[in-house]
Amino acid sequence: AGRLLGADRAQVSRWRAGTETVSVEMGRRIVDLHDVLTRILRVYNREAAALWLVCSEPLLGGARPIDVLVTEGAAPVIRSIDGIAEGAYA
């Protein structure tokens, strides 16, 4: 999760231990990642979903979903997942 969020292991450990507060921006990323993972796991199994996050997605103009998630938020990624679920092709 830390890698997908752009956080290092030490930072994630500090969050879990309660010694560091999650920033507003990182909180948004966590919620967005949760929303995306919840939806993609309805479409693909765990391994396929993990690959999908880091591979080129035609419905995102060839961008990697994880990159779009970080730069643009969850909305475009969720639209692409919805498209996949409905059988759309780019």
N, C-alpha and C positions, 0 to 999 in steps of 0.2 A: 504494500500500500504506500509506503514511504517513497519508493522509487516512482510510482505512478503519480504521486503528488508533488514530486520535486523536493522531497525532504530527506535528509540523511537518517540513518538508523539511530544515531545518538539523539537527534531531535525527537523522533517518534518515541524513543525510550523515555525521554524527559516528559513528553505529553502524558504517557501512560502512568508515570510515577507522580505526576502532578507537580513537578518542579518547574515546568514551563507552561505558560498559557498558550493556547492555540490562537493565532492572530485572526482577525476578521477575514482577511483574504484567504488564509489557509482553511478556515472554517467553511467558507464558500466552496473551496475546491473539494473538501471532504464531502460535503452534501452533494455537490455535482457528481463526483465520482460514484457515490452510493447510488444516486438515481440512474446513472448510466449502467453501472454493473447490474442493478436490479433488472433493468429492461433487457440488456443483452443476454443475460442468463435465462431469459424466457424464450430466446430465439436459438441460442447455441449452447452446447455443453460447456463445461468449465474450460477445457483446453482450447476449444475453438474460440470461445469468447476472449481468452487471454491473447491469442494470436490476432484476432480481429482488432483489438485495441491498438496494436503496434504495427499493423500492416496498412498499406495503401487502401483506401476505401473510395471506390468510384463515386458513390453518392455524396462524398465530401470533396469532390474535385480532385481525387487522388491523394488527399492529405491523410495522415494517420489520425484516427479518432482521438488518441490520447493527446496529440498536439493541438487539435481543434478544441478539445475540452479545456486545455490550459489557456489557450489564447482567446477563445470566443465564448467559453462557457458550455453548459450542457445542452442548450436548446438545439443547435445544429446537429449535434451527435445523436440526440434523441430522435430528431426528425429522420436521420438516416437509419436508425434502428427500426423505427416505425415503417420506413420504406422497405427495409429488408423483410420485416415480418409480413408485409402485404405483398411481397413478391416483386418489388420494383427493381429495375435494372437501370444503371446509368449509361 
